């Protein structure tokens, strides 16, 4: 992430335990806020979707976008699995290591090499795809990383609820492209990122993309508000 906003925030909280906020901005919607302490949550504080993904994880695990390493630590320490945590944030990876993650690498998902039985993309893991037209490169990388009979667990949300009118009907301007393709900026204290693409994808669109790219897509669990967990496996 440009300017390593998450790294700065995660490092400051780890060192001081002083609560701060990461602000997520999109020009079409209200700002969203992330408490930095939430990135350090333990298993009991995790949403049920995340818990389910961790319960189903097995073998060698790749934790993509690991942040402060909460998922990696649980799988490594509680489930005794071999976990590799990767994140583009150098600061976040340094804190992963200080918290005890044994194998943490500051690296982009698309540059990583390895062979894994489980690949985790959680906390709206579809975000790293960026846009629908990046699906091919995303699935190509999964094929390079996934061991035979391996599983990918990815969560996302269907943002259709943002387009509901007072009559309970949904209206989306198709001319603006897919409604889950967003552009974000994030800030922490006086640090600001550049704009970046982030993808929220509904389950049916994800399933169609999987079929085109040689993957099976299974709905594992639905959350409380249009969010879901899916399992991807090679066809």
N, C-alpha and C positions, 0 to 999 in steps of 0.2 A: 504494500500500500504506500502511495506517495507520502513522503514526510514521516512515515512510520507512526501515524497517529495512534494506532492501537498499541504499538510497542511503548510509546511514551506513557500512555495511560496505564497500561498493565504494569510497567516498571514502577511508576509512582505509587500505585496502590500496594504493590508487593512490599515496597520499602517503608511506606508510611501508614498503611491501612486507613488513610484518609479518603472518604468517599468523594468521587468526582463523577461527572457525566460526560459521555460521548454523545454528541448531537449529530443526528443523521438528517440531511436536508434533501428534499426533492421539490422542484419548483411547482409541481402540480398538487402536492399534498402537504398537510401540516408536518412540522418537524417531529421526529421521533427521538426518544432519548434512551440511552443504554446506561444503566448504572455499572460502573467498572467492576464493582464487587460481584456482579452477576457472572462475570467471566471466570470467577474463582469458585463457582458453586460446587457443592458436593453432590453425590448421587441423589440424595433425598430431595434436593432442591431442583433437580432437573425435571423438565416436562416429561410426561409419560411417553411421548414419542421418542425422546432421546434414550430414556431408560430401556425401551423395547429394543432399540437398535443395539445398545450395549449388551443386552441379554442374548441377542442372536449372534453377536460377534464371535469368531473362532479363528484358530490358527494364527498366522502372521497377519497383523492388522496395520493398515495405513490410515492415519487420522489426518484428513485433509482440512486445512484451515484450523489448526489445533488451538490457536489463541493461547491462553494461559495454561493449557494442557489438562483441563479437568477430565475430559473423556479418556485421554491417554493414561492418566494416572490411575483412574478407576480400573481400566482393563489390565494395566500392568501390575498393579498392587493387589487388587481384589480377585481378578480372574486369572492372574498369572499368565497372561498372554504376551507374546513378543510384539511390541508396538513401535511403529515409527511415526513420529509427529512431524508434519511439515506445515510451514506457514511462510508467507512472503514477508512477514514482520520479523526483522532481526531481533528487535527488543522482546517480542513475545517469545521467541525461541530461547533467548537467554534466560527468561524467567521460567520457561518449561524446564530447562536444565537445573536451575536453582531449586525448583520444586521437586526434582527427583525423576523427571522423565529421562530414561536411559538413552534413548535414541531420538534426538530432536534436530531437525535440519531446517535452516532458513532457505527455502527453495519454492519456486513456483510449481504448481501441480503439473503443468504441461512439460516441465523440464525434468521431472523426477523419473528415476529408473528403479525397477525392482519387480518383485513378484509376490503377490499378496493373496491370502485366502479371503480377507475381508477388507473392503475399502469403505470408510465412513466419510460422508459429506453431510454434516449436521449443521444446525442453526441456519436454516435455509441454504443448504449445500448447493442447490441449483444456481445460486447467485454467481458462482465463478464462471458459469457458462456465458454470462453476459447478454447474449442475444440468441434468438432462435437459430440464426444462420451459423452459429458456432457449434451446433450440436454434432456435426460430423467430426470435427477435431476433438471434441470432448469424448465421444465414444471411441475414437481411434486410440486415444491415450488410455482409456479404461481397458481396451483389449490388450495393450502392451503391458499393463500392470497386473491384470487379474489372472490368478492361477486357475488351472482347470477346476471346475466345480466351485469356483469362488463366488462370493456375494458382494454386491454393492448396496449399501443402505444410504438412501438420500432422502432428505425431507425438503418440502417446499410448501407454498401456500397459493391458493387460487384467489387472486385479487378481485374477482368479479364482484365481491360484496361492496367494493368501493364505488360501484357504478349502479347501485340500487336507488331507485327514486322513491318518492313518498307512497306510491301505489304498490310497492313491492316488486316492481318490474326492473329488469336490467337493460341498460342501454349503453353500448360501447361504440365509439366512433371508429369504424374499421379503417378509415383513411389515415388514422394516426399510428397504425401498426398494431402489433400484439400488445394487449393491455398490461402484460406482466413484464415488459421490457422497460426498465426504469434507469434514470441517470441520477446518481447520488453524489453528494459531497459530505464529508464528515469533518467534525471539528472537536477539539479537546483543548480547553482553556483558550490560548491564543494561537493554537496550531490548527492549520486548515489543509485539507487535502485538495487535489485537483478533482475534477469530475470523472466518475468512472461508471461503466455499465454494470447493471445487476439484474439478474433474471429471476422472477417468480414465475413458476409454471404450473398450470393446472394438471391434474393427473392424466386426463385423456390426451392432452397434447404430449406429455412426457411418454405415455405409452405408445403413441403413434411414432414418435421419434425413435424409441427403442426398436420397434418392429422394423423400421427402415434400416437401422444400423446393426441388426443382427443380435438384438438383446430381447430377452423376456422381461416383462415388467409386471410385478405383482403388488397390489395394494395391501400393505401389512396393517396399517392402522390409520384412522382419521383422528385428528385432534379436536379441540373444542371450537375452533374458529377458522374453518376452511383450510386448515393445514393438514398435512398427511405425511406418512412415511411409506416409501416404496422400496422393494427389493428388486435389483436388476441382476440378471444372470445371462451368460452367453447362451444363445439359442443352439 
